[in-house]
Structure formats: C-alpha cells, structure tokens
Amino acid sequence: MRRLLVVLVLVLLPVLAFGAKQEVYVFNWTEYIDPGVIKQFEQETGIKVRYSTYDSNEAMFAKLKLVKKAGYDVAFPSTYYVERMRKLNLIQPLDKAKIPNMKHINPSLLNKPYDPGNAYSIPYMWGSSAIGVNSKYVDPKGITSWNDLWNPKYKGKVLLMDDVREVFAMSLRSMGYSGNTTDSAQIRKAYEKLLKLRPNVKVFNSDSPRQPFLNNEVVIGQIWGGEVYQANQENRDIKLIYPKEGAIFWADNMVIPGSARNVGLAYKFIDFLCRPEVAKKNCEYIGYATTNLKAQQMLDARTKNHKAVYPDDAEMKRGEFQSDVGEAIMTYEKYWEMLKTQ
Amino acid sequence: MVRSRFRNFSIGSTMLWIIIFVVVPYIFVVLFSFLERDPVTTVAWRFTLAGYGEILSPVFLKVCWYSLLLALGTTVISLLVAYPFAFFLVRLPEAYRRILLLLMIIPFWTSSLIRTYALVILFKANGIINTFLLWTGVIDEPLNLLYTQTAVFVGLVYTLLPFMVLPLYTSIHKLDWRLIDAARDLGATSRHIFFRIILPLTMPGIVAGSTMVFLPALGLFYIPDFLGGARSMLIGNFIKNQFLTTGNWPVGSAASVFLTLIMCLFLYVYFLSSRKAHTGGMGDMA
C-alpha cells in the first residue's frame, strides 16, 4: 500500500508542479510553426505552450468534435473546414479588440465566402494550386488553361493531386463552373471530363507534388505554389502558370474552438502569431506564403516577388477559395471512387 | 507461488493491452457498421444495414478484387523467390547461413516507409538505375520504371519477402534428408522426390509464409500509392476515405468488417491445413 502511495506521488508530482503555471493548448499541422517562436512566446509571457499536431483537417475535426470541454485553445483549420466547424458551432466568434495585430493581415485575404467578415477565423498561411510545368520539356508560353492538361501529347506525363476536391475543382473550373459547386449534374460532367484525362495521368500526389516533377516523371500538372518555390531551389525549370480560368486558393486559419480551456490565453497566442516579426519567422521556417502583409514586405526580394508564392491582385480576383460543399461531398467521393477504379 | 503470480501478471497485462487497444475499438467498428450516418453527429443510434448495402456496390467490389489480386500476386511471387532461396540456405554451412539470415533481417531495422522511398530513388526517371543505363549507353531514353505495376510488385515483395523466407526456412530445415535418400534408392526421379516428398513435408511452411505475406499485402496501401502513383484505389484507401473525406463511418466500418472477415477466412484455411499437417500423413514421420 505504501509503495503504491509512493508511486502515485511520483506520477502526480510533475502534474502538481506545473499545474500552477498558465498553459495554452495549441493544435496545429505538423511542421507548421518555427519552434523558436513557441520558445519566444513562453519566455515573453511565462505561459507554457502545450503543442500537439495533426496531419489532416479531418483528423483535427474528428478530435475537436469528440472533446466537449477543456479542449484545445487554438487550432488551424483550412478554409472549408472553418465553414464546416462554424456551421456546427465547434468554433467561437472572435473578439477582434483582443487581436490588435490583426491589422497587419493582408486585406485581400480577408472577408472571403468561407467566413464573411472573418467573424471566426484569421488566415495564418495561404497559397494556391495552379499548373506546374517543367520548362525544359514544355514551353510555358503555350500553356494558358487547365484544359491544356488534356492535350494528348502529354500522355502519361501529367500529375494530379491525390485529393478529391482539388482534382474536381480543376475539372469544374476548366468548364467554367465553380470549384465549390454542389450541383450533382456539374460534378458528373467534371467526372466525365476527368475520365478523358486519365490516360494522361501518370501519378496522383498531393503530399509533395514537386517530387515527380524533380524526378522527371511528369512534365505538367497540378502543383502548390509553395512547392514550385521549393522545387526552384533544386531546379529552376519548374514553373508555375496561373490558368486563365483561375487558380484554386487555400488558407489555413487560426480559430478558437468552442471547447477551449482558456480563451484569454488563446487570444494572446493568436495576437503573438500576427506580430510581423513572428509571422516572418514562421513563414521563413515553413516555406509557405504568409498572410501578414508587413511580414511579407520584410522578406528578401527574391521570395516576396516570387509570383508562384505571392500571386498579384489580378490572379487573386480570378481564383477561388475552397469552401465547404456540405453533403455534396458524398457525390464527389462517389465519382472519385469511380474515377480511381477505372 | 511467485512464478504463478508472475505468470498471471504477464498474461493479465497482455490481455488487458489487447482488450483496451484491439477488442474495444473493434467492438466500436462492428457497432458503427450497423448504424446510420449523420452529417452532424457522425453516426445516429439507429440500426440499419445500409452500410453493408453500400459496400455491395460494383465500385467496392472492384476495389476488393484489385486488392485481392495484388495480394495474391505478391504471395505467389514471394513464394517463387523465397522457396529456392530457403532451400539453398538450409544446405549452406552454418557460418554462411547465419550471416545470410542476419542480412535478411537487418532491413527490418529501418522503417518500411523509408525503404519504399529508397526504391523511388532507384526507380525514378533520373534515378540510379536509369542514370547508370544511360551512362553505359544501353538505353537512350530513361525507362519507365516508377509508377508501374512492376514497381508495385517489387516494393510489396521486397517488403514482405522475409515473412515468407523465415517460415519456409524453418520447415525445410526440419526436413529429414534420409527420406530423400531412401526415395532415390528406390528409383524416384527428382521430380517425384520434389512433388511427392519435399513439397508435402514443407507444406506447413508454405501455408504459414503465404498467410504472413498475403494478409499484410491486403492492407498495405502506401506502397502501391508511392510506387504505383495512387492511380487505383485499394481497400485501405477506400476505408480511409470513408472515415476522413466523407465522414461516412458506417460504410468505412462495414468495409473494415468485410476485410476482417476475408482475413479470418484465410486464417481458418491456414488453421485447417496446419492441423492436417500435424495429425495425418507424412508430417508425423518427419
């Protein structure tokens, strides 16, 4: 019995010792923050950061849905998940007065259909998916549209994302529809068009689409803007082209879940991440585009002018952010399964 | 007394581990497979067979068929490669045998994911094999190696081969060579000796090895994804998409239960054949 007590005390001691300290529970994508930034926050505020990671929106969503109280204080869902979580009351409205540094966020990234007025979310990192080409094999001047991927001369040379929404958004936009459509007739048409693309497709990859480009396995296809920037450090021939139908944009956003333990600390942490010097550090560490205009201006000339990472305003207007499609996702998935079993 | 307490503890803790992390989650999977999908609460507590109805679709049957073919192909290739290897391994002097067995096991110290990436480096268009062949002038254009069916089989066989070799090695090792000498004395041809004596006696190893290759091959989907270019959907991909993309847990659960049933069927066949090997025929004489 006494031994049991000793064991109990030993187990509980660290918990008791740290219990007095303030803690903020952060739930973020893997490799999505500069560890130095966390340390800096802890030193400045004395608040301990309890950091956990996830590798997909779905995993994050499933976990947040299960936790009813005393959950995470800050999470980073993508656009369409912000919308979904907002509809299900899983995240709470933000008090902008507590985030003074929000003024540095790029206005052209705010007030998008997935979260009007940014009532619930503040964009953290963002980027595009557009057409990647290897200019050694494909003349970039000849490529202007998503429809160029269907050109028979690229048989077995095309890369598509391994992501149902990205692939369908591309096909939908190539026909002039919205990539966020919920109309099953349009989704079916997109599927029928994708069937014709299949002979051209060599690989589906959305984890690291630059690799098949760098390996000379494909010469044209979908790619993330940030991946082109990373590819260029090895090979300058990989280029990004914004199609005339518009690129597909994504953003990951800071939100406060409804089940947060400590909302006050969550605001402190979010405001800290919106500080330009901190945003710059994160952006340099992660390699994606920062949403922080001030931080962007502080970057070196090559990075901040790299069009693949920071598209100009015209491209921004032409493109579209992914938003939630609700129950239509079942239709998308049905056609995706059919496409993949052909 | 102390020994029996230790025994109870070790059995008990293992059982507890299995109950918490295998049995209980699996009960949930079975339970969810009979529930209704709900967009807000994930599942609604209403009994339905809709999950099973949905996996009877032609798409899922295609997915299953392709997964089974892939696993079966991997098993057959592994067997054809491993059997002669295990056979010659047994006949080597002990010192060499130990080294070769060790070499067989060493790759296990590295994660299979990393070893799959290593295969990508070998196979890619500007990879080691193509660069070498281009340099020697054997080819002018890089060969299409990566993202092919062959690459998928190479990856699966490479990863699972030791599971085939080790059981085969054990059962060939136990083979009584005097039986073969006797058969030869009595005038049996080499073909007869192999098919009538060696093959039946090593059947337990063949069945064990095949089971140990076939079952994991059925579930491994990252190797076909990386080396095959993710162009086809396997059972593993299908289940993952049901849970993560559409949030359709009942269908994902039903597909998982279906996969488990297939695996149980194969384990049952294994159980039957291993019992037969122990109770009757030549097995006892060896």
Interface residues (C-beta under 8 A of the other chain):
Chain A: S56 E58 A59 K65 L88 G156 D162 V164 V201 K202 V203 F204 N205 Q211 N215 N216 E217 G326 E327 I329 M330 E333 K334 W336 E337 M338 K340 T341
Chain B: P39 V40 T42 V59 F60 K62 V63 Y66 V120 K124 A125 N126 G127 P142 N144 L146 Y147 D225 G229 A230 R231 S232 M233 N237 F238 N241 F243 L244 T245 T246 G247 N248
